Amino acid sequence: MPNVQPAVDAFTAEIKLLEESFERDLKTLTVKLKKMTDTELIQATSQLNFFQEIVDRGYGEALDKFDGEYTKMLAAAVKEARKRGIDPLAGASVEGLQVLRDMDYERLLGRASAYASELQAQLFRGVYGNSSIFQITSKLSETKLASHQLNVMAYDGLKIFDDMSRYAVFKGADVKWTYIGPQDAFTRDECESTNFNEPKDGYTESEIPSDTPFGTRGGFNCRHSWEIK
């Protein structure tokens, strides 16, 4: 079963380092803004573009690197198909996977945009409201980009793409599917049921349970995958 977590961990680790550096610079900026008149503050704030700065500081590069993992996932599915004598992917199948990939890229980019907007708003409110430097920087440090939510978003997107790549490659082929993943206290009931009821030779495409369909499997942040038997 493909393990997407290392790629996700590497991505979020890069973002954490970027975030720590950016927070240090925000403290310096806060001190400068506190010395300005209201007119100067308004003008200075209007020129800020935290989102572009975050992208330029490494978020864009980290995101592009993470996007490269999608290529690896698709390549692995194609390689497996060719080993089985199946000529994979054409037309709408390729386009559909590209749409999924583009959507995930935009979601992760949007996460950085929301983070940047929140920081700018908090910074302006704090300085304009005459909060202390400590109060402002403390509040800013509560807003995180390298968060659990980012980790889950990256994991879920890549995991779904991996699953859907395999489905797109083998769709309609005479193959059997098996549901692979951990069985522990965190396993969803629907995933447990799919595993428990799996035929000895695996599921045909038409037999895949509706509770654990290709792509979404057991639901958000599911740890299982549909693999070729």
DRENBAZA-394484 format. One record per residue (C-alpha): x, y, z; residue in three letters; residue number from 1. Coordinates in nm, 2 decimals, always signed. Example, Ala and Ser with C-alpha at 12.3 -4.5 7.8 and 13.67 -1.06 7.14 Angstrom:
REM residues 2
+--------+--------+--------+-----+-----+
:      u :      v :      w :   r :   k :
+--------+--------+--------+-----+-----+
:  +1.23 :  -0.45 :  +0.78 : ala :   1 :
:  +1.37 :  -0.11 :  +0.71 : ser :   2 :
+--------+--------+--------+-----+-----+
//
This chain:
REM residues 229
+--------+--------+--------+-----+-----+
:      u :      v :      w :   r :   k :
+--------+--------+--------+-----+-----+
:  +0.00 :  +0.00 :  +0.00 : met :   1 :
:  +0.15 :  +0.34 :  -0.10 : pro :   2 :
:  +0.25 :  +0.54 :  +0.20 : asn :   3 :
:  +0.16 :  +0.91 :  +0.15 : val :   4 :
:  +0.25 :  +1.02 :  +0.50 : gln :   5 :
:  +0.63 :  +1.08 :  +0.44 : pro :   6 :
:  +0.55 :  +1.32 :  +0.16 : ala :   7 :
:  +0.29 :  +1.50 :  +0.38 : val :   8 :
:  +0.53 :  +1.52 :  +0.67 : asp :   9 :
:  +0.81 :  +1.66 :  +0.45 : ala :  10 :
:  +0.57 :  +1.93 :  +0.31 : phe :  11 :
:  +0.45 :  +2.04 :  +0.65 : thr :  12 :
:  +0.80 :  +2.04 :  +0.80 : ala :  13 :
:  +0.91 :  +2.29 :  +0.53 : glu :  14 :
:  +0.61 :  +2.50 :  +0.60 : ile :  15 :
:  +0.68 :  +2.50 :  +0.97 : lys :  16 :
:  +1.03 :  +2.64 :  +0.91 : leu :  17 :
:  +0.90 :  +2.91 :  +0.68 : leu :  18 :
:  +0.63 :  +3.00 :  +0.93 : glu :  19 :
:  +0.88 :  +3.03 :  +1.22 : glu :  20 :
:  +1.10 :  +3.26 :  +1.01 : ser :  21 :
:  +0.80 :  +3.47 :  +0.91 : phe :  22 :
:  +0.68 :  +3.51 :  +1.27 : glu :  23 :
:  +1.02 :  +3.65 :  +1.37 : arg :  24 :
:  +1.00 :  +3.91 :  +1.10 : asp :  25 :
:  +0.64 :  +4.00 :  +1.20 : leu :  26 :
:  +0.77 :  +4.10 :  +1.54 : lys :  27 :
:  +1.02 :  +4.34 :  +1.38 : thr :  28 :
:  +0.74 :  +4.47 :  +1.16 : leu :  29 :
:  +0.51 :  +4.52 :  +1.45 : thr :  30 :
:  +0.76 :  +4.74 :  +1.63 : val :  31 :
:  +0.80 :  +4.96 :  +1.32 : lys :  32 :
:  +0.42 :  +4.99 :  +1.27 : leu :  33 :
:  +0.37 :  +5.09 :  +1.64 : lys :  34 :
:  +0.58 :  +5.40 :  +1.58 : lys :  35 :
:  +0.37 :  +5.52 :  +1.29 : met :  36 :
:  +0.09 :  +5.77 :  +1.28 : thr :  37 :
:  -0.26 :  +5.64 :  +1.18 : asp :  38 :
:  -0.21 :  +5.78 :  +0.83 : thr :  39 :
:  +0.13 :  +5.62 :  +0.80 : glu :  40 :
:  -0.01 :  +5.29 :  +0.94 : leu :  41 :
:  -0.30 :  +5.29 :  +0.69 : ile :  42 :
:  -0.06 :  +5.36 :  +0.40 : gln :  43 :
:  +0.19 :  +5.10 :  +0.51 : ala :  44 :
:  -0.08 :  +4.83 :  +0.56 : thr :  45 :
:  -0.22 :  +4.89 :  +0.22 : ser :  46 :
:  +0.12 :  +4.80 :  +0.07 : gln :  47 :
:  +0.16 :  +4.47 :  +0.26 : leu :  48 :
:  +0.11 :  +4.15 :  +0.07 : asn :  49 :
:  +0.17 :  +3.87 :  +0.32 : phe :  50 :
:  +0.04 :  +3.60 :  +0.08 : phe :  51 :
:  +0.29 :  +3.68 :  -0.20 : gln :  52 :
:  +0.57 :  +3.70 :  +0.06 : glu :  53 :
:  +0.48 :  +3.36 :  +0.20 : ile :  54 :
:  +0.47 :  +3.21 :  -0.15 : val :  55 :
:  +0.81 :  +3.37 :  -0.24 : asp :  56 :
:  +0.97 :  +3.26 :  +0.09 : arg :  57 :
:  +0.92 :  +2.90 :  +0.00 : gly :  58 :
:  +0.55 :  +2.80 :  +0.02 : tyr :  59 :
:  +0.53 :  +2.80 :  -0.36 : gly :  60 :
:  +0.84 :  +2.59 :  -0.39 : glu :  61 :
:  +0.72 :  +2.34 :  -0.12 : ala :  62 :
:  +0.38 :  +2.32 :  -0.28 : leu :  63 :
:  +0.53 :  +2.25 :  -0.63 : asp :  64 :
:  +0.75 :  +1.98 :  -0.47 : lys :  65 :
:  +0.45 :  +1.82 :  -0.30 : phe :  66 :
:  +0.25 :  +1.84 :  -0.63 : asp :  67 :
:  +0.53 :  +1.63 :  -0.78 : gly :  68 :
:  +0.42 :  +1.34 :  -0.55 : glu :  69 :
:  +0.10 :  +1.33 :  -0.76 : tyr :  70 :
:  +0.30 :  +1.24 :  -1.06 : thr :  71 :
:  +0.47 :  +0.96 :  -0.87 : lys :  72 :
:  +0.14 :  +0.82 :  -0.76 : met :  73 :
:  +0.00 :  +0.82 :  -1.11 : leu :  74 :
:  +0.32 :  +0.67 :  -1.26 : ala :  75 :
:  +0.30 :  +0.38 :  -1.01 : ala :  76 :
:  -0.06 :  +0.30 :  -1.11 : ala :  77 :
:  +0.03 :  +0.31 :  -1.48 : val :  78 :
:  +0.34 :  +0.09 :  -1.43 : lys :  79 :
:  +0.12 :  -0.17 :  -1.25 : glu :  80 :
:  -0.13 :  -0.16 :  -1.53 : ala :  81 :
:  +0.13 :  -0.22 :  -1.80 : arg :  82 :
:  +0.27 :  -0.51 :  -1.60 : lys :  83 :
:  -0.08 :  -0.66 :  -1.63 : arg :  84 :
:  -0.10 :  -0.60 :  -2.00 : gly :  85 :
:  -0.34 :  -0.31 :  -1.97 : ile :  86 :
:  -0.30 :  +0.01 :  -2.18 : asp :  87 :
:  -0.38 :  +0.28 :  -1.93 : pro :  88 :
:  -0.55 :  +0.61 :  -1.95 : leu :  89 :
:  -0.68 :  +0.82 :  -2.23 : ala :  90 :
:  -0.89 :  +1.13 :  -2.29 : gly :  91 :
:  -1.14 :  +1.21 :  -2.02 : ala :  92 :
:  -0.96 :  +0.99 :  -1.76 : ser :  93 :
:  -0.64 :  +1.20 :  -1.79 : val :  94 :
:  -0.84 :  +1.52 :  -1.78 : glu :  95 :
:  -1.04 :  +1.41 :  -1.47 : gly :  96 :
:  -0.72 :  +1.33 :  -1.28 : leu :  97 :
:  -0.57 :  +1.66 :  -1.37 : gln :  98 :
:  -0.88 :  +1.84 :  -1.24 : val :  99 :
:  -0.84 :  +1.65 :  -0.91 : leu : 100 :
:  -0.48 :  +1.75 :  -0.89 : arg : 101 :
:  -0.54 :  +2.12 :  -0.98 : asp : 102 :
:  -0.82 :  +2.14 :  -0.72 : met : 103 :
:  -0.59 :  +2.01 :  -0.44 : asp : 104 :
:  -0.32 :  +2.25 :  -0.55 : tyr : 105 :
:  -0.56 :  +2.54 :  -0.53 : glu : 106 :
:  -0.69 :  +2.43 :  -0.19 : arg : 107 :
:  -0.34 :  +2.42 :  -0.04 : leu : 108 :
:  -0.26 :  +2.76 :  -0.20 : leu : 109 :
:  -0.59 :  +2.89 :  -0.06 : gly : 110 :
:  -0.49 :  +2.78 :  +0.29 : arg : 111 :
:  -0.18 :  +3.00 :  +0.26 : ala : 112 :
:  -0.39 :  +3.29 :  +0.13 : ser : 113 :
:  -0.63 :  +3.26 :  +0.43 : ala : 114 :
:  -0.34 :  +3.24 :  +0.67 : tyr : 115 :
:  -0.19 :  +3.56 :  +0.52 : ala : 116 :
:  -0.52 :  +3.75 :  +0.53 : ser : 117 :
:  -0.58 :  +3.66 :  +0.89 : glu : 118 :
:  -0.23 :  +3.77 :  +0.99 : leu : 119 :
:  -0.27 :  +4.11 :  +0.81 : gln : 120 :
:  -0.61 :  +4.17 :  +0.98 : ala : 121 :
:  -0.48 :  +4.08 :  +1.32 : gln : 122 :
:  -0.17 :  +4.29 :  +1.28 : leu : 123 :
:  -0.37 :  +4.60 :  +1.17 : phe : 124 :
:  -0.63 :  +4.56 :  +1.44 : arg : 125 :
:  -0.37 :  +4.53 :  +1.71 : gly : 126 :
:  -0.16 :  +4.82 :  +1.61 : val : 127 :
:  -0.46 :  +5.05 :  +1.52 : tyr : 128 :
:  -0.62 :  +4.95 :  +1.85 : gly : 129 :
:  -0.31 :  +5.04 :  +2.04 : asn : 130 :
:  -0.25 :  +4.69 :  +2.18 : ser : 131 :
:  +0.10 :  +4.63 :  +2.32 : ser : 132 :
:  +0.37 :  +4.47 :  +2.11 : ile : 133 :
:  +0.35 :  +4.16 :  +2.33 : phe : 134 :
:  -0.03 :  +4.14 :  +2.29 : gln : 135 :
:  -0.01 :  +4.17 :  +1.92 : ile : 136 :
:  +0.28 :  +3.92 :  +1.86 : thr : 137 :
:  +0.12 :  +3.68 :  +2.10 : ser : 138 :
:  -0.21 :  +3.69 :  +1.90 : lys : 139 :
:  -0.03 :  +3.66 :  +1.57 : leu : 140 :
:  +0.16 :  +3.35 :  +1.70 : ser : 141 :
:  -0.18 :  +3.18 :  +1.76 : glu : 142 :
:  -0.25 :  +3.17 :  +1.39 : thr : 143 :
:  -0.07 :  +2.88 :  +1.23 : lys : 144 :
:  -0.02 :  +2.76 :  +0.87 : leu : 145 :
:  +0.17 :  +2.44 :  +0.95 : ala : 146 :
:  -0.13 :  +2.31 :  +1.15 : ser : 147 :
:  -0.30 :  +1.98 :  +1.19 : his : 148 :
:  -0.56 :  +2.10 :  +0.94 : gln : 149 :
:  -0.30 :  +2.16 :  +0.67 : leu : 150 :
:  -0.15 :  +1.81 :  +0.74 : asn : 151 :
:  -0.49 :  +1.65 :  +0.71 : val : 152 :
:  -0.58 :  +1.85 :  +0.39 : met : 153 :
:  -0.25 :  +1.75 :  +0.22 : ala : 154 :
:  -0.28 :  +1.38 :  +0.33 : tyr : 155 :
:  -0.64 :  +1.34 :  +0.23 : asp : 156 :
:  -0.59 :  +1.51 :  -0.11 : gly : 157 :
:  -0.29 :  +1.29 :  -0.20 : leu : 158 :
:  -0.45 :  +0.98 :  -0.06 : lys : 159 :
:  -0.76 :  +1.03 :  -0.27 : ile : 160 :
:  -0.56 :  +1.10 :  -0.58 : phe : 161 :
:  -0.36 :  +0.78 :  -0.53 : asp : 162 :
:  -0.68 :  +0.58 :  -0.50 : asp : 163 :
:  -0.85 :  +0.75 :  -0.80 : met : 164 :
:  -0.54 :  +0.71 :  -1.02 : ser : 165 :
:  -0.56 :  +0.34 :  -0.97 : arg : 166 :
:  -0.93 :  +0.34 :  -1.03 : tyr : 167 :
:  -0.89 :  +0.55 :  -1.35 : ala : 168 :
:  -0.61 :  +0.32 :  -1.48 : val : 169 :
:  -0.80 :  -0.01 :  -1.41 : phe : 170 :
:  -1.16 :  +0.11 :  -1.47 : lys : 171 :
:  -1.35 :  -0.15 :  -1.66 : gly : 172 :
:  -1.06 :  -0.40 :  -1.66 : ala : 173 :
:  -1.11 :  -0.77 :  -1.56 : asp : 174 :
:  -0.93 :  -0.73 :  -1.22 : val : 175 :
:  -1.02 :  -0.79 :  -0.86 : lys : 176 :
:  -0.99 :  -0.53 :  -0.58 : trp : 177 :
:  -0.88 :  -0.56 :  -0.22 : thr : 178 :
:  -0.93 :  -0.31 :  +0.06 : tyr : 179 :
:  -0.61 :  -0.25 :  +0.25 : ile : 180 :
:  -0.54 :  -0.06 :  +0.56 : gly : 181 :
:  -0.51 :  -0.08 :  +0.94 : pro : 182 :
:  -0.76 :  -0.25 :  +1.16 : gln : 183 :
:  -0.75 :  -0.09 :  +1.50 : asp : 184 :
:  -0.95 :  +0.11 :  +1.75 : ala : 185 :
:  -0.97 :  +0.40 :  +1.50 : phe : 186 :
:  -1.10 :  +0.20 :  +1.21 : thr : 187 :
:  -1.44 :  +0.31 :  +1.09 : arg : 188 :
:  -1.73 :  +0.07 :  +1.09 : asp : 189 :
:  -1.78 :  +0.09 :  +0.72 : glu : 190 :
:  -1.41 :  +0.01 :  +0.66 : cys : 191 :
:  -1.42 :  -0.28 :  +0.90 : glu : 192 :
:  -1.73 :  -0.42 :  +0.72 : ser : 193 :
:  -1.57 :  -0.39 :  +0.38 : thr : 194 :
:  -1.27 :  -0.58 :  +0.50 : asn : 195 :
:  -1.47 :  -0.84 :  +0.69 : phe : 196 :
:  -1.70 :  -0.91 :  +0.39 : asn : 197 :
:  -1.43 :  -0.91 :  +0.12 : glu : 198 :
:  -1.46 :  -1.22 :  -0.10 : pro : 199 :
:  -1.16 :  -1.46 :  -0.10 : lys : 200 :
:  -1.06 :  -1.35 :  -0.45 : asp : 201 :
:  -1.14 :  -0.99 :  -0.39 : gly : 202 :
:  -1.41 :  -0.76 :  -0.51 : tyr : 203 :
:  -1.50 :  -0.70 :  -0.87 : thr : 204 :
:  -1.55 :  -0.33 :  -0.97 : glu : 205 :
:  -1.92 :  -0.36 :  -0.95 : ser : 206 :
:  -1.91 :  -0.53 :  -0.61 : glu : 207 :
:  -1.72 :  -0.24 :  -0.44 : ile : 208 :
:  -1.94 :  -0.15 :  -0.13 : pro : 209 :
:  -2.12 :  +0.19 :  -0.16 : ser : 210 :
:  -2.00 :  +0.27 :  +0.19 : asp : 211 :
:  -1.63 :  +0.27 :  +0.08 : thr : 212 :
:  -1.62 :  +0.38 :  -0.28 : pro : 213 :
:  -1.31 :  +0.45 :  -0.48 : phe : 214 :
:  -1.14 :  +0.78 :  -0.38 : gly : 215 :
:  -1.33 :  +0.87 :  -0.06 : thr : 216 :
:  -1.31 :  +0.51 :  +0.08 : arg : 217 :
:  -1.43 :  +0.53 :  +0.44 : gly : 218 :
:  -1.45 :  +0.91 :  +0.43 : gly : 219 :
:  -1.24 :  +1.21 :  +0.52 : phe : 220 :
:  -0.88 :  +1.13 :  +0.63 : asn : 221 :
:  -0.94 :  +0.75 :  +0.57 : cys : 222 :
:  -0.63 :  +0.54 :  +0.61 : arg : 223 :
:  -0.74 :  +0.27 :  +0.37 : his : 224 :
:  -0.67 :  +0.21 :  +0.00 : ser : 225 :
:  -0.83 :  +0.01 :  -0.29 : trp : 226 :
:  -0.55 :  -0.20 :  -0.44 : glu : 227 :
:  -0.55 :  -0.45 :  -0.72 : ile : 228 :
:  -0.56 :  -0.81 :  -0.58 : lys : 229 :
+--------+--------+--------+-----+-----+
//
